[in-house]
């Protein structure tokens, strides 16, 4: 995400969001849940990968992948948004119809951990079943702190901005992050689209639209951002919630916000810039997810936005930095930066460039995207092999999160 959750993206600026009655969320979740087994039972059946060997993990993922239908595999490539405060049942039905394997809790909620857990449990009961066992959903949100914190209310701490977090010792930040992650886990969230690893130079500061304007950076140099981004991610790992380094290869040197602006170009960053260090360090530390930005980097690949660039994803991120985890896109649904690209091509171009997980905050785009992927897979063996590898990466992340059952 860039700053979709920041004040410019909601009415009334900095005014508090109206609380959603707990009953509303409970009823929404109940309507989702039906008479299915609770997700808690699924999690108990599927211990986290820390208790399994690498061989067992591979076998488990291969087993689930092999039992999936084609549409189920394609569905794993998508993450669709669900309003954290008041879920839209018609959109949830679209996600279910297309076997979408991950959801993003979007907007703002002040309902607290218990109500959010009820909502998430309801979503999990609708997850796809393979060989009689549910393949759990990756449930994510934007829980950075400051002006970008989706989930609030009873049970959730009020997180300070990343700029404040960056003034803390890394020991304190890791401890606090572990607490924030534990709160998310208690609410059923297993993936956070944070930390922001972008370096915003002090000379740009608030003039940096997506990050600096909202104090989303840990600091103004790689030397500050790197240890704090790592500490945040380490705290989340400690509490068994997956973290995401974003927005690769960095949004710190741009002015326009890719959510609201077209043709955002970074003419500064190179593959050897110091602003790449937080990502490189985080990857070495074992970051499971990296989000790729929608900006164009004229000194890395001037012809493609990063999210559609094999030079950025397969070259810089995979080959040079050695990232083996899940590459997730920034929003390919409503972001102005991709409006000129037909929705089907957004998914195809991202996956072809080496991406794994298509994030769209507009679930109604999933049908066009999924159908295009299925068609391309049938026509192109290279694309099909690439997509199958992406599904394996996503299932591996799910296995680590305790979302797969393997007998």
Backbone torsions as a table, in degrees:
resi	resn	phi	psi	omega
1	UNK	NA	149.1	167.3
2	UNK	-92.9	-102.8	-177.6
3	UNK	-124.4	42.8	-178.0
4	UNK	-61.8	-28.9	-177.6
5	UNK	-90.9	-0.1	-176.9
6	UNK	-79.8	167.1	-171.5
7	UNK	-54.6	-32.9	-176.7
8	UNK	-65.5	-13.1	-176.2
9	UNK	-105.0	14.4	176.1
10	UNK	-143.8	155.6	-177.1
11	UNK	-64.4	155.2	170.7
12	UNK	66.6	25.7	172.7
13	UNK	54.3	-119.0	-173.9
14	UNK	-90.4	8.1	-179.4
15	UNK	-64.0	150.1	179.7
16	UNK	-64.0	149.8	178.2
17	UNK	-83.7	142.7	-179.8
18	UNK	-64.0	131.7	177.8
19	UNK	-63.1	147.1	175.5
20	UNK	-99.7	126.7	-179.5
21	UNK	-55.8	139.8	-179.7
22	UNK	-58.8	-33.8	-178.4
23	UNK	-63.4	-37.7	-179.8
24	UNK	-59.0	-46.9	-179.8
25	UNK	-66.9	-40.3	-178.2
26	UNK	-63.1	-42.4	179.8
27	UNK	-66.6	-39.3	178.6
28	UNK	-62.2	-43.9	-179.5
29	UNK	-66.9	-38.2	-179.8
30	UNK	-63.5	-39.3	179.9
31	UNK	-67.5	-26.9	176.4
32	UNK	-77.5	-37.5	-167.3
33	UNK	-75.3	-34.6	-178.2
34	UNK	56.9	-140.4	-176.9
35	UNK	-105.9	20.9	-176.8
36	UNK	-73.4	162.3	175.5
37	UNK	-64.2	144.9	179.6
38	UNK	-69.4	153.0	-179.7
39	UNK	-63.0	-28.0	-179.1
40	UNK	-55.9	-38.4	-179.7
41	UNK	-64.9	-37.2	-179.6
42	UNK	-65.8	-43.6	-178.9
43	UNK	-63.3	-38.0	179.1
44	UNK	-64.3	-30.7	-179.4
45	UNK	-75.2	-20.0	-171.0
46	UNK	-121.2	87.0	179.1
47	UNK	-63.0	150.9	-178.8
48	UNK	-65.8	161.3	-172.9
49	UNK	-66.6	-15.2	179.9
50	UNK	-61.4	-20.4	179.9
51	UNK	-95.9	2.4	-177.8
52	UNK	-119.3	154.4	175.2
53	UNK	-80.1	166.0	177.3
54	UNK	-59.1	-39.3	-179.9
55	UNK	-62.0	-43.4	179.9
56	UNK	-63.7	-39.5	178.9
57	UNK	-61.0	-47.5	-179.4
58	UNK	-61.1	-45.1	179.6
59	UNK	-61.2	-42.3	-179.9
60	UNK	-62.2	-48.4	-178.9
61	UNK	-63.9	-44.5	178.9
62	UNK	-61.2	-38.4	-179.1
63	UNK	-63.4	-46.9	-179.8
64	UNK	-67.7	-45.3	179.7
65	UNK	-57.8	-45.2	-177.9
66	UNK	-63.5	-28.5	-178.3
67	UNK	-87.9	-7.1	-177.6
68	UNK	-80.6	149.3	170.7
69	UNK	-78.5	166.4	177.0
70	UNK	-57.0	-50.3	179.0
71	UNK	-61.2	-33.8	177.6
72	UNK	-65.9	-40.6	177.7
73	UNK	-62.4	-45.9	179.8
74	UNK	-61.9	-38.3	179.3
75	UNK	-60.1	-29.3	179.2
76	UNK	-66.8	-17.6	-177.5
77	UNK	-81.4	-0.5	-173.4
78	UNK	-123.3	145.9	171.6
79	UNK	-127.2	118.1	-179.0
80	UNK	-111.7	149.2	-176.6
81	UNK	-80.8	144.2	172.7
82	UNK	-129.0	129.6	-179.7
83	UNK	-61.1	125.9	-177.5
84	UNK	-67.6	-25.7	-176.0
85	UNK	-94.5	-42.7	-177.3
86	UNK	-144.9	90.5	-175.5
87	UNK	-61.2	139.5	177.9
88	UNK	-90.8	111.5	-174.8
89	UNK	-62.3	-33.9	-178.9
90	UNK	-67.7	-36.6	178.9
91	UNK	-72.2	-37.5	176.9
92	UNK	-62.3	-37.4	178.7
93	UNK	-64.6	-37.0	176.6
94	UNK	-62.7	-45.0	179.1
95	UNK	-60.2	-41.2	-179.2
96	UNK	-68.2	-42.7	-178.2
97	UNK	-59.9	-34.6	-178.0
98	UNK	-101.4	18.3	171.9
99	UNK	59.3	30.2	-177.0
100	UNK	-61.0	127.0	-170.3
101	UNK	-94.3	-3.9	-178.8
102	UNK	-143.6	146.9	177.2
103	UNK	-128.0	152.8	177.6
104	UNK	-119.0	120.8	177.1
105	UNK	-79.4	113.9	-170.4
106	UNK	-112.0	165.3	175.3
107	UNK	86.7	-133.3	179.6
108	UNK	-142.0	141.4	174.0
109	UNK	-140.2	139.7	173.6
110	UNK	-118.0	23.1	-174.6
111	UNK	-78.6	-19.0	177.8
112	UNK	91.7	175.4	-172.6
113	UNK	-68.2	-41.8	-175.4
114	UNK	-65.3	-45.9	-179.6
115	UNK	-66.6	-37.6	178.3
116	UNK	-65.4	-39.2	178.3
117	UNK	-63.1	-39.3	177.6
118	UNK	-61.9	-43.7	177.5
119	UNK	-61.3	-49.0	-177.5
120	UNK	-64.3	-41.4	178.2
121	UNK	-58.5	-39.7	177.7
122	UNK	-63.2	-40.5	177.0
123	UNK	-65.4	-41.6	-177.8
124	UNK	-63.4	-33.0	-179.8
125	UNK	-66.1	-17.9	179.7
126	UNK	-95.1	0.9	179.9
127	UNK	-65.7	155.6	-178.1
128	UNK	-62.4	147.9	175.4
129	UNK	-109.2	133.4	178.5
130	UNK	-127.9	124.5	-178.1
131	UNK	53.7	37.2	176.3
132	UNK	82.6	0.9	-179.7
133	UNK	-125.5	140.6	-177.5
134	UNK	-73.8	136.8	170.5
135	UNK	-94.1	106.2	-172.8
136	UNK	-62.5	157.8	178.8
137	UNK	-84.4	140.0	162.1
138	UNK	-74.7	122.9	-179.6
139	UNK	-114.7	115.7	-174.1
140	UNK	-119.3	169.3	172.5
141	UNK	-159.8	178.2	175.0
142	UNK	-104.4	94.9	-179.3
143	UNK	-119.5	77.1	-177.6
144	UNK	-94.5	-44.4	-174.4
145	UNK	122.8	165.9	-179.7
146	UNK	64.2	-127.7	-176.1
147	UNK	-80.7	-4.3	179.0
148	UNK	-121.4	82.9	176.2
149	UNK	-144.0	104.8	-175.3
150	UNK	-69.4	-46.6	-171.8
151	UNK	-99.6	123.4	-179.1
152	UNK	-136.4	-179.2	177.9
153	UNK	102.4	-172.5	-175.6
154	UNK	-53.9	126.3	178.7
155	UNK	99.0	-17.3	177.9
156	UNK	-105.6	130.9	173.5
157	UNK	-71.0	154.1	169.9
158	UNK	-86.2	110.7	-174.3
159	UNK	-85.1	133.8	175.1
160	UNK	-72.4	167.1	179.8
161	UNK	-64.5	160.0	177.9
162	UNK	-60.7	-32.9	179.3
163	UNK	-62.4	-37.7	175.0
164	UNK	-70.9	-44.8	178.8
165	UNK	-56.6	-35.0	-179.1
166	UNK	-70.0	-12.9	177.5
167	UNK	-89.1	-9.6	179.6
168	UNK	-82.5	164.2	170.3
169	UNK	-68.6	153.1	-180.0
170	UNK	-66.3	-28.4	177.6
171	UNK	-65.0	-45.8	178.4
172	UNK	-63.6	-43.1	-177.8
173	UNK	-63.8	-42.4	179.5
174	UNK	-62.0	-42.1	179.3
175	UNK	-62.6	-46.8	179.8
176	UNK	-64.3	-42.3	-179.2
177	UNK	-62.5	-38.1	178.1
178	UNK	-62.5	-36.9	177.4
179	UNK	-68.0	-45.8	179.1
180	UNK	-61.1	-39.5	179.7
181	UNK	-66.0	-39.6	179.1
182	UNK	-62.7	-37.0	177.6
183	UNK	-65.4	-43.0	177.6
184	UNK	-62.5	-43.5	-179.1
185	UNK	-61.3	-38.7	179.3
186	UNK	-66.8	-21.0	178.6
187	UNK	-94.5	3.2	177.6
188	UNK	90.4	3.7	-179.9
189	UNK	-87.9	127.1	-176.8
190	UNK	-114.9	0.6	-179.6
191	UNK	-144.2	128.4	176.2
192	UNK	-110.9	130.9	176.6
193	UNK	-84.7	66.5	-180.0
194	UNK	-164.5	158.0	15.3
195	UNK	-89.8	159.1	171.6
196	UNK	-77.9	117.5	-178.3
197	UNK	-101.9	10.9	-178.5
198	UNK	-72.7	140.1	176.9
199	UNK	-104.2	114.3	177.9
200	UNK	-100.5	113.8	-179.3
201	UNK	-61.9	145.2	-178.4
202	UNK	-58.5	-31.5	-178.8
203	UNK	-65.9	-23.1	179.6
204	UNK	-96.6	-47.0	174.2
205	UNK	47.4	-124.0	-176.0
206	UNK	-65.8	-16.3	178.2
207	UNK	-76.0	-6.0	173.2
208	UNK	-83.6	104.5	-171.2
209	UNK	-58.2	-48.2	-174.0
210	UNK	-78.3	-29.7	-171.7
211	UNK	-118.1	-62.3	-175.2
212	UNK	-58.8	-36.4	-178.8
213	UNK	-57.8	-29.6	-175.4
214	UNK	-112.6	14.6	179.8
215	UNK	56.6	41.3	-176.3
216	UNK	-90.2	-5.7	-179.4
217	UNK	-92.3	147.5	176.7
218	UNK	-74.1	-20.2	-178.9
219	UNK	176.6	-173.1	-172.6
220	UNK	-107.1	3.5	176.7
221	UNK	-136.5	156.5	176.8
222	UNK	-61.6	-31.0	-179.0
223	UNK	-64.7	-29.2	176.8
224	UNK	-88.4	-45.8	-175.3
225	UNK	-64.6	-43.9	-173.4
226	UNK	-55.9	-56.4	-178.1
227	UNK	-66.0	-30.6	-178.8
228	UNK	-78.0	-38.6	174.2
229	UNK	-61.6	-42.7	178.6
230	UNK	-64.2	-39.7	-179.4
231	UNK	-66.2	-41.4	177.9
232	UNK	-60.4	-49.2	-178.9
233	UNK	-63.7	-38.6	-179.6
234	UNK	-65.5	-37.5	177.3
235	UNK	-64.0	-38.4	178.0
236	UNK	-68.7	-40.7	178.2
237	UNK	-62.3	-37.7	179.6
238	UNK	-59.8	-33.6	-179.7
239	UNK	-100.5	15.1	174.8
240	UNK	61.4	39.0	170.5
241	UNK	-119.2	129.7	-178.3
242	UNK	-70.0	141.9	179.1
243	UNK	-113.6	163.4	-177.1
244	UNK	-133.2	120.7	173.4
245	UNK	-78.0	130.5	179.8
246	UNK	-145.2	156.0	2.3
247	UNK	-116.4	99.4	-171.8
248	UNK	-62.9	139.1	-1.3
249	UNK	-88.8	26.1	174.0
250	UNK	120.9	135.0	176.9
251	UNK	-111.5	15.1	-174.5
252	UNK	-74.5	-19.0	-174.7
253	UNK	-107.4	13.0	178.4
254	UNK	-103.1	167.8	175.3
255	UNK	-107.0	-43.3	-177.6
256	UNK	-78.1	148.9	176.2
257	UNK	-91.7	120.2	-175.5
258	UNK	-64.1	-19.6	176.0
259	UNK	-67.5	-33.1	-171.0
260	UNK	-121.3	-0.3	-173.9
261	UNK	-135.1	137.6	176.1
262	UNK	-89.9	159.5	173.7
263	UNK	56.4	46.4	175.4
264	UNK	-79.6	122.3	-176.0
265	UNK	-123.5	133.1	171.4
266	UNK	-101.3	114.0	-178.7
267	UNK	-103.6	13.0	-176.3
268	UNK	-110.0	-48.7	-171.2
269	UNK	-67.0	132.8	172.3
270	UNK	-118.0	175.0	179.8
271	UNK	-67.5	-13.1	-178.8
272	UNK	-112.6	8.8	-179.2
273	UNK	-64.0	149.7	179.0
274	UNK	-63.7	-24.8	-179.5
275	UNK	-68.8	-10.2	175.3
276	UNK	-81.3	-20.4	-173.9
277	UNK	-55.9	-44.4	179.3
278	UNK	-57.6	-37.1	177.9
279	UNK	-69.4	-46.8	-179.8
280	UNK	-59.0	-44.8	-179.9
281	UNK	-65.6	-43.1	179.1
282	UNK	-63.8	-36.8	178.2
283	UNK	-66.9	-42.4	177.6
284	UNK	-62.4	-30.4	-179.6
285	UNK	-80.7	-5.6	175.1
286	UNK	102.4	22.2	178.6
287	UNK	-53.0	128.6	-176.6
288	UNK	-82.6	-24.6	-178.0
289	UNK	-132.6	145.0	170.1
290	UNK	-132.4	130.2	176.6
291	UNK	-96.7	133.7	-179.5
292	UNK	-99.5	138.3	-174.6
293	UNK	-79.9	167.6	-179.6
294	UNK	-97.7	1.8	179.2
295	UNK	-78.2	165.4	173.4
296	UNK	-104.7	136.9	-178.0
297	UNK	-112.1	98.7	-170.2
298	UNK	-65.1	-21.0	-179.6
299	UNK	-98.9	4.9	174.7
300	UNK	-118.3	-53.3	175.7
301	UNK	-151.0	93.7	-175.5
302	UNK	-70.4	-14.6	-173.8
303	UNK	-93.7	-12.8	-176.2
304	UNK	-137.2	144.4	168.3
305	UNK	-62.7	148.5	-175.0
306	UNK	-53.0	-40.4	-176.6
307	UNK	-65.8	-18.4	178.7
308	UNK	-113.4	16.4	-173.3
309	UNK	-107.9	116.9	175.0
310	UNK	-70.1	-26.1	176.7
311	UNK	-62.8	-41.6	179.4
312	UNK	-74.5	-49.5	-172.6
313	UNK	-80.5	-56.7	-177.7
314	UNK	-77.3	-34.0	-178.7
315	UNK	-80.3	-72.1	-174.5
316	UNK	-68.5	-49.7	-174.2
317	UNK	-74.4	-50.5	-176.2
318	UNK	-79.1	-56.0	-172.4
319	UNK	-76.1	-53.8	-176.0
320	UNK	-70.4	-48.3	-177.1
321	UNK	-89.7	-11.9	174.8
322	UNK	74.2	26.3	-178.9
323	UNK	-73.3	128.4	-177.8
324	UNK	-115.7	0.7	-177.2
325	UNK	-87.1	-154.1	-175.7
326	UNK	-91.0	126.1	174.5
327	UNK	-95.5	116.0	179.6
328	UNK	-108.1	144.3	178.3
329	UNK	-80.9	158.0	162.2
330	UNK	-72.7	177.2	-171.3
331	UNK	-57.5	119.5	175.5
332	UNK	-104.2	17.6	-179.9
333	UNK	-101.4	-69.1	-174.2
334	UNK	-104.1	-8.4	-175.5
335	UNK	-60.7	131.6	-179.8
336	UNK	-60.9	-31.8	-178.2
337	UNK	-59.1	-23.1	-178.7
338	UNK	-114.6	8.3	-176.3
339	UNK	-60.0	-29.4	-177.4
340	UNK	-76.0	-12.0	-178.7
341	UNK	-99.7	126.5	177.9
342	UNK	-56.4	140.7	-176.2
343	UNK	-49.8	-43.4	-179.7
344	UNK	-59.3	-41.6	-178.9
345	UNK	-70.3	-28.4	177.2
346	UNK	-60.0	-47.2	-179.9
347	UNK	-66.9	-46.8	-178.3
348	UNK	-62.5	-43.8	-178.3
349	UNK	-66.6	-39.5	178.7
350	UNK	-65.9	-48.4	-179.3
351	UNK	-65.7	-39.2	178.8
352	UNK	-64.6	-32.2	-179.9
353	UNK	-76.2	-9.3	179.1
354	UNK	115.5	2.5	177.9
355	UNK	-73.0	162.8	-176.7
356	UNK	-116.1	-45.9	-170.0
357	UNK	-123.4	115.5	-178.4
358	UNK	-85.6	117.2	176.5
359	UNK	-96.9	124.4	172.9
360	UNK	-132.2	124.5	177.4
361	UNK	-80.4	-4.9	174.5
362	UNK	-111.6	94.6	-176.8
363	UNK	-59.8	-24.9	-178.3
364	UNK	-68.6	-6.9	174.7
365	UNK	-87.7	-13.3	-176.9
366	UNK	-58.2	-44.5	-179.1
367	UNK	-54.3	-48.7	180.0
368	UNK	-62.5	-41.6	-179.6
369	UNK	-65.8	-48.3	-176.5
370	UNK	-64.8	-41.9	179.4
371	UNK	-63.2	-39.6	179.5
372	UNK	-64.4	-40.0	179.1
373	UNK	-65.4	-44.4	179.2
374	UNK	-60.6	-43.0	179.8
375	UNK	-63.5	-46.2	-179.7
376	UNK	-63.9	-38.0	178.7
377	UNK	-61.8	-38.5	-179.6
378	UNK	-69.8	-26.7	-175.3
379	UNK	-94.1	-25.8	-168.1
380	UNK	-132.6	111.7	-176.5
381	UNK	-66.4	-35.4	179.7
382	UNK	-65.0	-45.9	178.0
383	UNK	-62.5	-42.6	-179.8
384	UNK	-60.1	-43.6	179.3
385	UNK	-64.8	-38.3	179.6
386	UNK	-65.1	-45.0	180.0
387	UNK	-64.3	-42.0	179.0
388	UNK	-61.2	-35.7	176.9
389	UNK	-66.7	-39.0	177.6
390	UNK	-63.2	-42.9	178.5
391	UNK	-61.1	-40.7	177.0
392	UNK	-60.3	-42.3	179.6
393	UNK	-62.8	-42.9	-179.1
394	UNK	-66.5	-43.3	178.2
395	UNK	-64.7	-34.3	177.0
396	UNK	-63.4	-42.1	176.9
397	UNK	-63.5	-40.1	178.5
398	UNK	-65.4	-38.7	178.9
399	UNK	-62.6	-39.8	177.7
400	UNK	-64.7	-30.5	-179.6
401	UNK	-87.4	3.8	178.8
402	UNK	75.6	28.1	-174.6
403	UNK	-103.8	-0.8	177.7
404	UNK	-113.0	144.4	172.7
405	UNK	-110.7	128.5	176.3
406	UNK	-132.0	117.0	-177.9
407	UNK	-76.3	NA	NA
